[in-house]
Amino acid sequence: MTLSSRGLAVPVIGAPMFIISQPELVIAQCKAGVIGTFPSLNARPEHVLEEWLERIESELAAHDAAHPERPSAPFGVNLIVHKTNPRLMHDLDVCVKHKVKIVITSLGARPDINQAVHSYGGVVLHDVINVAFARKAIEKGADGLIAVAAGAGGHAGTWSPFALVQEIRAWFDGPLALSGAIANGRSVLAARALGADFGYVGSAFIATREAHASEDYKASIVASSAHDIVYTNLFTGVHGNYLRASIERAGLDPENLPESDPSKMSFASEKTKAWRDIWGSGQGIGAVAHIPSAAELVERLAREYDDALRALTPALA
């Protein structure tokens, strides 16, 4: 299949967020008209993954039957390809069985994973933080890229979105999503203007009613701004952006965090506590003023996107 923004309420992919993205949020995102995704590792224990896929497929099919004039957007599953993920092949097999339309791969690019998804017509998007990783992903068979620029929540890069998209588009014309501080419709339109096909939105969806996050976490997103984001590799071995308030609550000084050993990176159960207590977030959360439903957030993004497009049209005429 091809990946197109046609038919979406707004050209947005809801980013797969560890712990946060579960069926309630994915279903709400897809019904509202954006691509919903979740990490396979959120389904615990591993047999729960198939239960989640069956539930998502069933509820979206029922929605489509009831609303043929506005069918749901597709959904996707994020696979962690890193060697420390013992569930990779199991989760891939389940995705192949269910013919998941969009598979997002992270922390490793492997031809065999891509070929398995291609076997039934699925699309593989690989997230990257620089052009070297982007080229490697496409060479190994990924169909599209997610450019994770500076300011993105969770594991994030350091490149400006202007530089990252520009250098990718110099040689790649396939599907491209942009991640990094995108939390309103104007930012989604800016991503399109840069050359991306989709905005990749994560943190704004944390502060929605369907998100699997604590009320304190959601309230902290609403109360915080870009100033409150800390970039560190302490918690997982990979650099990422986190809420200052959660770091302070853990008894740590955000201004004096030690470096972590990247070789110790792990996706085993002991890391779950870090992600539960230390809250990931991107720099765009200054646009989040309250805790809406996912559908209300999508409606806001679409309205802001359309308003920004109309405002630009006279200037571009």
C-alpha positions as CSV (number, residue, x, y, z in Angstrom):
1,M,0.0,0.0,0.0
2,T,1.0,3.6,-0.3
3,L,0.9,6.1,2.6
4,S,-1.2,9.2,1.9
5,S,-2.7,12.0,4.0
6,R,-5.8,12.0,1.8
7,G,-8.9,11.4,3.8
8,L,-7.4,12.5,7.1
9,A,-8.9,15.4,9.1
10,V,-5.4,16.8,9.3
11,P,-2.1,15.3,8.1
12,V,-1.0,13.9,11.4
13,I,0.4,10.7,12.8
14,G,-0.1,10.2,16.5
15,A,3.4,9.2,17.8
16,P,3.6,5.8,19.6
17,M,4.4,6.6,23.2
18,F,5.7,4.0,25.7
19,I,3.0,3.2,28.3
20,I,0.9,6.2,27.1
21,S,-0.4,4.9,23.7
22,Q,-2.9,2.1,24.3
23,P,-6.1,1.0,22.4
24,E,-8.4,3.7,23.9
25,L,-6.1,6.4,22.5
26,V,-5.4,4.7,19.2
27,I,-9.0,4.1,18.5
28,A,-10.0,7.6,19.4
29,Q,-7.2,9.1,17.2
30,C,-8.2,7.0,14.2
31,K,-11.9,7.7,14.5
32,A,-11.1,11.4,14.7
33,G,-9.1,11.3,11.5
34,V,-5.4,11.0,12.3
35,I,-3.2,7.9,12.1
36,G,-3.0,6.3,15.6
37,T,-0.1,4.2,16.7
38,F,1.3,2.4,19.7
39,P,4.5,0.5,20.7
40,S,4.0,-3.2,20.7
41,L,5.8,-3.3,24.0
42,N,2.9,-1.5,25.7
43,A,0.9,-4.7,25.4
44,R,2.0,-6.8,28.4
45,P,2.4,-9.7,28.6
46,E,3.2,-10.4,24.9
47,H,0.0,-12.4,24.2
48,V,-2.0,-9.1,24.9
49,L,-0.7,-7.7,21.6
50,E,-3.0,-9.8,19.6
51,E,-5.9,-8.9,21.9
52,W,-5.2,-5.3,21.3
53,L,-5.1,-5.6,17.6
54,E,-8.3,-7.6,17.5
55,R,-10.0,-4.9,19.6
56,I,-8.7,-2.0,17.5
57,E,-9.7,-3.7,14.2
58,S,-13.1,-4.6,15.5
59,E,-14.0,-1.1,16.9
60,L,-12.7,0.7,13.8
61,A,-14.6,-1.7,11.5
62,A,-17.8,-0.9,13.4
63,H,-17.1,2.8,13.2
64,D,-16.5,2.5,9.4
65,A,-19.8,0.6,9.0
66,A,-21.7,3.2,10.9
67,H,-20.0,6.2,9.3
68,P,-19.2,5.3,5.6
69,E,-18.9,9.0,4.8
70,R,-16.0,9.5,7.2
71,P,-14.1,6.2,7.7
72,S,-11.4,5.9,10.3
73,A,-7.8,6.5,9.6
74,P,-5.4,3.6,9.6
75,F,-3.4,2.6,12.6
76,G,0.2,1.4,13.1
77,V,2.4,-0.5,15.5
78,N,5.9,0.5,16.6
79,L,8.5,-2.2,16.8
80,I,11.8,-1.7,18.7
81,V,14.4,-3.3,16.6
82,H,17.2,-3.0,19.1
83,K,19.0,-6.2,20.2
84,T,17.8,-5.8,23.8
85,N,14.1,-6.3,22.7
86,P,13.5,-10.1,23.3
87,R,9.9,-9.8,21.9
88,L,10.8,-8.4,18.4
89,M,10.1,-11.5,16.4
90,H,7.0,-12.5,18.3
91,D,5.5,-9.0,17.9
92,L,6.5,-8.9,14.2
93,D,4.8,-12.3,13.6
94,V,1.6,-10.9,15.2
95,C,1.7,-7.8,13.0
96,V,2.2,-9.9,9.9
97,K,-0.7,-12.2,10.9
98,H,-3.0,-9.1,11.3
99,K,-1.6,-7.3,8.2
100,V,-0.9,-4.1,10.2
101,K,-0.9,-1.4,7.5
102,I,1.8,0.7,9.1
103,V,4.8,-0.5,11.0
104,I,7.1,2.0,12.6
105,T,10.6,0.7,13.4
106,S,13.0,2.3,15.9
107,L,16.5,1.8,17.1
108,G,17.7,-0.4,14.3
109,A,17.0,-1.0,10.6
110,R,16.7,-4.6,9.3
111,P,15.9,-5.9,5.8
112,D,14.2,-9.0,7.2
113,I,11.7,-6.9,9.2
114,N,10.9,-4.7,6.2
115,Q,10.5,-7.7,3.9
116,A,8.1,-9.3,6.4
117,V,5.9,-6.2,6.4
118,H,6.1,-5.9,2.6
119,S,4.9,-9.5,2.2
120,Y,1.3,-8.4,2.8
121,G,1.6,-4.9,1.4
122,G,2.3,-3.1,4.6
123,V,4.4,0.1,4.9
124,V,7.5,0.5,7.0
125,L,8.4,3.9,8.5
126,H,11.7,4.2,10.2
127,D,12.5,7.0,12.7
128,V,15.8,8.7,12.4
129,I,17.7,11.6,14.0
130,N,20.1,12.4,11.2
131,V,20.7,11.8,7.5
132,A,23.2,9.0,8.0
133,F,20.6,6.9,9.7
134,A,18.0,8.0,7.1
135,R,20.1,6.7,4.2
136,K,20.8,3.4,6.0
137,A,17.1,2.9,6.7
138,I,16.1,3.4,3.1
139,E,19.0,1.2,1.8
140,K,17.7,-1.6,4.0
141,G,14.2,-1.3,2.6
142,A,12.2,1.1,4.7
143,D,9.4,2.8,2.7
144,G,9.4,6.1,4.6
145,L,11.1,8.1,7.3
146,I,10.1,9.9,10.5
147,A,12.5,12.8,11.0
148,V,12.9,13.2,14.8
149,A,14.2,16.7,15.1
150,A,15.3,18.8,18.1
151,G,12.5,19.4,20.6
152,A,10.7,16.0,20.1
153,G,9.4,14.2,23.2
154,G,11.1,11.1,24.5
155,H,14.1,9.9,22.5
156,A,15.0,12.8,20.2
157,G,17.7,14.2,18.0
158,T,19.5,17.5,18.0
159,W,19.1,18.7,14.4
160,S,16.9,21.6,13.5
161,P,13.8,20.4,11.6
162,F,14.8,22.8,8.8
163,A,18.2,21.1,8.3
164,L,16.9,17.6,8.8
165,V,14.0,17.7,6.3
166,Q,16.0,19.8,3.8
167,E,18.8,17.2,3.7
168,I,16.5,14.2,3.6
169,R,14.4,15.8,0.8
170,A,17.6,16.4,-1.3
171,W,17.6,12.7,-2.1
172,F,14.4,11.0,-0.8
173,D,10.9,11.7,-2.2
174,G,9.0,9.0,-0.3
175,P,6.7,9.3,2.7
176,L,8.2,11.6,5.4
177,A,6.8,12.6,8.8
178,L,8.4,15.3,11.0
179,S,8.6,15.1,14.8
180,G,9.7,17.9,17.1
181,A,7.6,20.4,19.1
182,I,4.5,20.0,16.9
183,A,1.5,20.6,19.1
184,N,-0.8,22.9,17.0
185,G,-2.1,23.1,13.5
186,R,0.2,25.9,12.4
187,S,3.2,23.6,13.2
188,V,1.6,20.8,11.1
189,L,1.3,23.2,8.2
190,A,4.9,24.3,8.7
191,A,6.0,20.7,8.6
192,R,4.2,20.4,5.2
193,A,5.8,23.6,4.0
194,L,9.2,22.2,4.9
195,G,8.6,19.2,2.7
196,A,7.2,16.6,5.2
197,D,4.0,14.8,4.4
198,F,2.8,14.5,8.0
199,G,3.3,16.1,11.4
200,Y,4.2,13.6,14.0
201,V,2.4,14.6,17.2
202,G,3.1,13.0,20.6
203,S,3.2,15.2,23.7
204,A,-0.1,17.0,23.0
205,F,-1.9,13.6,23.0
206,I,-0.5,12.8,26.5
207,A,-2.8,15.5,27.9
208,T,-6.0,13.9,26.5
209,R,-8.6,12.0,28.4
210,E,-7.9,8.7,26.5
211,A,-4.2,8.7,27.1
212,H,-2.8,6.1,29.6
213,A,-1.1,8.7,31.8
214,S,-1.6,9.7,35.4
215,E,-3.6,12.8,36.1
216,D,-0.4,14.4,37.5
217,Y,1.4,13.7,34.3
218,K,-1.3,15.3,32.2
219,A,-1.6,18.3,34.6
220,S,2.2,18.7,34.4
221,I,2.0,18.9,30.5
222,V,-0.7,21.6,30.8
223,A,1.3,23.6,33.3
224,S,4.7,23.4,31.6
225,S,6.3,25.0,28.6
226,A,9.5,24.5,26.5
227,H,11.6,26.0,29.4
228,D,10.6,22.9,31.5
229,I,12.0,20.3,29.1
230,V,15.4,18.6,30.0
231,Y,17.5,16.7,27.5
232,T,19.4,13.8,29.0
233,N,20.4,10.1,28.3
234,L,20.4,9.2,32.0
235,F,17.2,7.2,32.1
236,T,17.5,4.8,29.1
237,G,20.9,5.3,27.7
238,V,19.6,7.2,24.7
239,H,19.2,11.0,24.8
240,G,15.6,12.2,25.2
241,N,13.5,15.1,26.4
242,Y,11.7,14.9,29.8
243,L,9.6,17.1,32.1
244,R,11.7,18.9,34.6
245,A,9.0,18.5,37.3
246,S,9.1,14.7,37.2
247,I,12.9,14.7,37.5
248,E,12.7,17.0,40.5
249,R,10.0,14.8,42.1
250,A,12.4,11.9,41.7
251,G,14.9,13.7,43.9
252,L,17.3,14.6,41.1
253,D,18.8,18.0,40.1
254,P,17.8,18.6,36.4
255,E,20.8,20.9,36.0
256,N,23.4,18.3,37.2
257,L,22.3,14.9,35.8
258,P,25.1,12.4,35.2
259,E,25.6,10.7,31.8
260,S,24.4,7.2,31.3
261,D,26.3,4.4,29.6
262,P,24.6,3.8,26.2
263,S,25.7,0.1,26.3
264,K,23.4,-0.4,29.3
265,M,20.3,0.5,27.3
266,S,17.5,-2.0,27.9
267,F,13.8,-2.6,27.3
268,A,13.4,-5.1,30.1
269,S,10.9,-4.6,32.8
270,E,13.2,-2.7,35.1
271,K,13.1,0.2,32.7
272,T,9.3,0.6,33.0
273,K,9.7,2.4,36.3
274,A,11.9,5.0,34.8
275,W,9.4,5.8,32.1
276,R,6.5,5.7,34.6
277,D,8.1,8.1,37.0
278,I,10.2,10.2,34.7
279,W,7.8,11.8,32.2
280,G,8.8,12.2,28.5
281,S,7.7,15.4,26.7
282,G,8.5,17.6,23.8
283,Q,9.1,21.3,23.7
284,G,5.8,22.1,22.0
285,I,3.7,21.7,25.1
286,G,3.2,25.5,25.5
287,A,0.3,25.0,23.1
288,V,-1.5,22.6,25.5
289,A,-3.9,24.6,27.7
290,H,-6.2,21.9,29.0
291,I,-7.1,18.2,28.9
292,P,-9.5,17.5,26.0
293,S,-10.6,14.3,24.4
294,A,-8.4,13.1,21.6
295,A,-11.2,14.0,19.1
296,E,-11.3,17.5,20.5
297,L,-7.5,17.8,20.1
298,V,-7.7,16.6,16.5
299,E,-10.5,19.1,15.8
300,R,-8.3,21.9,17.2
301,L,-5.4,20.8,15.1
302,A,-7.5,20.7,12.0
303,R,-9.1,24.1,12.6
304,E,-5.7,25.7,13.3
305,Y,-4.3,24.0,10.2
306,D,-7.1,25.3,8.0
307,D,-7.0,28.8,9.5
308,A,-3.2,29.0,9.0
309,L,-3.6,27.9,5.4
310,R,-6.3,30.5,4.6
311,A,-4.2,33.2,6.2
312,L,-1.2,32.3,4.0
313,T,-3.2,32.0,0.8
314,P,-3.5,35.8,0.0
315,A,0.2,36.3,0.7
316,L,1.1,33.5,-1.6
317,A,-1.3,34.6,-4.4
